Amino acid sequence: MGSVARITLQPGGPGLHDLTDRLVAAVADSGVAEGLTTAFVRHTSASLVIQENADPSARRDLEAWLARLVPEGDSLYTHTDEGPDDMPAHIRAALTATSISIPVVGGRPGLGTWQGLYLWEHRHRPGRREILIHTGA
C-alpha cells in the first residue's frame, strides 16, 4: 500500500516555510502504519530541510549563514537572466536537499520532538511551489 500527495504553496519570499502539518496529514491519509515517506520538491531554486521547530531564531540564523556563504551579486555568475537571486538560489538548493526520507511509525512521520519539515525558499519572488509526498509500506 502507498500513496502520493501533492502539497502546493506560494511562499512570499525567502525563508523556511513549515510543511510539517501537511506532511503529517499526507502520511495519515496514506493509511501506512509502518514504512517510509519521502518529500521531494519539484524545483531547482528551493529545497527541503528538517530543522528546529520551536525557536525561530535557529531558522533565521540558518538563512543568514547561507546568505553569507552564497551571496547575491557575485560578478562570477553568468546565469543572471532571471535576476540577481536566481543563480544564488540554484547554488543554495544544490548545497541543501531536494528530497528527504522520514520513517513512518504508528501512522505518523517519525520526526523528533523539536523537528519540523520546511520548504527552504531561496528566491525573493518565487512562483508556486509543489512538493510531492510519497508514503509506502
C-alpha positions, 0 to 999 in steps of 0.5 A, a space after each residue: 500500500 502507498 500513496 502520493 500527495 501533492 502539497 502546493 504553496 506560494 511562499 512570499 519570499 525567502 525563508 523556511 516555510 513549515 510543511 510539517 502539518 501537511 506532511 503529517 496529514 499526507 502520511 495519515 491519509 496514506 493509511 501506512 502504519 509502518 514504512 517510509 515517506 519521502 518529500 521531494 520538491 519539484 524545483 531547482 531554486 528551493 529545497 527541503 530541510 528538517 530543522 528546529 521547530 520551536 525557536 525561530 531564531 535557529 531558522 533565521 540564523 540558518 538563512 543568514 549563514 547561507 546568505 553569507 556563504 552564497 551571496 547575491 551579486 557575485 560578478 562570477 555568475 553568468 546565469 543572471 537572466 532571471 535576476 540577481 537571486 536566481 543563480 544564488 538560489 540554484 547554488 543554495 538548493 544544490 548545497 541543501 536537499 531536494 528530497 528527504 526520507 522520514 520513517 513512518 511509525 504508528 501512522 505518523 512521520 517519525 520526526 523528533 520532538 523539536 523537528 519540523 519539515 520546511 520548504 527552504 525558499 531561496 528566491 525573493 519572488 518565487 512562483 508556486 511551489 509543489 512538493 510531492 509526498 510519497 508514503 509506502 509500506 
